[in-house]
Amino acid sequence: MAKRLQIKYLPSFTYLEMLMVMFILAILTACTLIGKTLLSVSASNEELNINHLITQMNYLKSKAINEKQSISLIFTNQTNSIKVKEEHGSKYQLKIKGGKIVNIAKIQLLTFNKDGHINNFGSINLKMKHGNYKLIFHIEKGRIRYIKI
């Protein structure tokens, strides 16, 4: 006669336990992905604010060329605005959304002349909520760019 094989019972997860473990893993994975997404959204929002500020400055440069006048930007440490003074007398401020100027290097006054050139070069450091950025002003053509510090 044939001998029956012995089947050993090994401890293992039941179906219900396995479902609970899968549910917990799904929750942890979802929380991780949502957290990373929120951080990247806030960082990209800061970069959008800086790009908006650069766009406003480029608009002022274009306005200086179009109206054949000089437009000056006055930077002040520890403020969230940039003072703008036009040659024909208008004065107003550009707001820095979600940040402020913390350091000014080689530039207190930036002037766009009637050709769109700037009078000197330099940089300003901006402290935003989730990072620090440096706005760099290049001489002659008035190019403005930023880097994350």
C-alpha distance (Angstrom), angle and dihedral (degrees) to the residues before:
residue distance angle dihedral
M1 . . .
A2 3.69 . .
K3 3.74 117.7 .
R4 3.80 116.6 -127.2
L5 3.79 117.2 -120.2
Q6 3.75 116.4 -116.5
I7 3.80 114.5 -125.7
K8 3.76 113.2 -154.1
Y9 3.74 116.6 -146.2
L10 3.77 109.8 -129.5
P11 3.78 120.3 -164.6
S12 3.78 109.8 -107.6
F13 3.78 141.9 156.3
T14 3.73 118.5 -76.4
Y15 3.76 119.4 -133.9
L16 3.81 92.2 -100.8
E17 3.80 93.4 50.1
M18 3.79 90.8 49.3
L19 3.82 91.0 51.7
M20 3.81 90.9 51.1
V21 3.81 92.4 50.4
M22 3.82 91.0 48.7
F23 3.82 89.9 48.8
I24 3.82 91.9 52.2
L25 3.81 91.6 47.5
A26 3.80 90.5 50.1
I27 3.81 91.2 51.8
L28 3.82 92.5 48.8
T29 3.80 91.5 48.5
A30 3.80 92.2 48.9
C31 3.82 92.2 49.3
T32 3.80 91.5 50.1
L33 3.79 93.6 49.8
I34 3.81 93.7 45.7
G35 3.81 91.7 49.1
K36 3.80 92.9 52.3
T37 3.79 91.2 45.9
L38 3.81 92.6 52.8
L39 3.81 91.6 50.1
S40 3.79 92.5 50.4
V41 3.82 91.0 47.3
S42 3.81 92.3 53.9
A43 3.81 91.8 46.7
S44 3.80 92.4 49.3
N45 3.82 89.3 46.6
E46 3.83 88.8 57.4
E47 3.78 90.7 50.2
L48 3.80 89.8 49.9
N49 3.81 89.4 53.2
I50 3.81 91.0 50.9
N51 3.81 91.2 47.0
H52 3.81 88.2 50.5
L53 3.82 90.2 52.8
I54 3.81 91.0 49.6
T55 3.81 89.5 48.5
Q56 3.81 90.0 53.0
M57 3.82 89.8 51.2
N58 3.81 91.0 48.6
Y59 3.80 88.0 51.0
L60 3.81 89.5 54.0
K61 3.81 89.5 50.4
S62 3.82 90.2 51.4
K63 3.80 90.3 46.7
A64 3.82 90.3 52.8
I65 3.81 90.3 52.3
N66 3.80 94.0 44.7
E67 3.81 96.6 46.9
K68 3.84 94.6 37.1
Q69 3.81 92.8 -126.3
S70 3.79 139.1 117.0
I71 3.79 119.6 -106.6
S72 3.81 119.9 -164.7
L73 3.80 127.9 -156.4
I74 3.80 116.0 -157.0
F75 3.81 117.2 -158.1
T76 3.81 123.1 -158.2
N77 3.81 127.2 -172.0
Q78 3.82 119.7 -111.5
T79 3.82 95.3 14.5
N80 3.78 132.6 116.0
S81 3.80 95.7 -142.2
I82 3.79 141.0 63.7
K83 3.79 118.7 -141.3
V84 3.80 115.6 -131.4
K85 3.80 122.8 -159.6
E86 3.79 121.7 -176.6
E87 3.79 123.7 -154.7
H88 3.80 91.5 -119.8
G89 3.81 92.6 57.4
S90 3.82 107.5 -92.9
K91 3.82 114.8 137.2
Y92 3.79 126.4 -172.3
Q93 3.80 141.9 136.2
L94 3.79 136.5 -109.4
K95 3.80 111.5 -141.9
I96 3.79 121.0 -140.2
K97 3.80 103.8 -140.4
G98 3.79 112.9 -137.1
G99 3.80 96.8 -6.3
K100 3.77 149.7 57.7
I101 3.79 141.3 -142.0
V102 3.80 111.0 -96.4
N103 3.81 103.0 169.0
I104 3.79 135.8 19.7
A105 3.82 119.2 -161.1
K106 3.84 120.0 -163.0
I107 3.78 93.7 -28.5
Q108 3.80 131.3 85.6
L109 3.79 97.1 146.1
L110 3.80 124.5 33.2
T111 3.80 117.8 -170.1
F112 3.81 126.7 -168.0
N113 3.81 107.7 -155.3
K114 3.81 126.7 -153.1
D115 3.84 90.2 -84.4
G116 3.82 93.9 52.3
H117 3.80 94.5 -108.8
I118 3.79 121.6 132.9
N119 3.79 124.4 -129.2
N120 3.81 98.1 -130.2
F121 3.77 143.1 -3.3
G122 3.77 131.8 -115.6
S123 3.76 144.0 113.9
I124 3.77 142.8 -107.9
N125 3.78 127.4 -149.8
L126 3.78 117.3 -134.8
K127 3.79 122.5 -160.1
M128 3.77 111.0 -151.0
K129 3.79 128.2 -179.2
H130 3.82 96.4 -92.9
G131 3.80 103.4 21.7
N132 3.78 150.7 -2.7
Y133 3.79 124.4 -99.4
K134 3.79 134.7 -171.6
L135 3.81 121.2 -142.5
I136 3.80 109.7 -153.8
F137 3.81 122.0 -159.8
H138 3.81 117.2 -157.6
I139 3.79 120.6 -153.6
E140 3.84 124.9 -117.1
K141 3.80 108.1 17.6
G142 3.79 91.8 36.1
R143 3.78 97.4 -121.6
I144 3.81 114.9 177.4
R145 3.79 124.6 -164.2
Y146 3.79 137.8 161.2
I147 3.78 137.5 -142.8
K148 3.79 130.8 -168.6
I149 3.78 113.5 -116.6
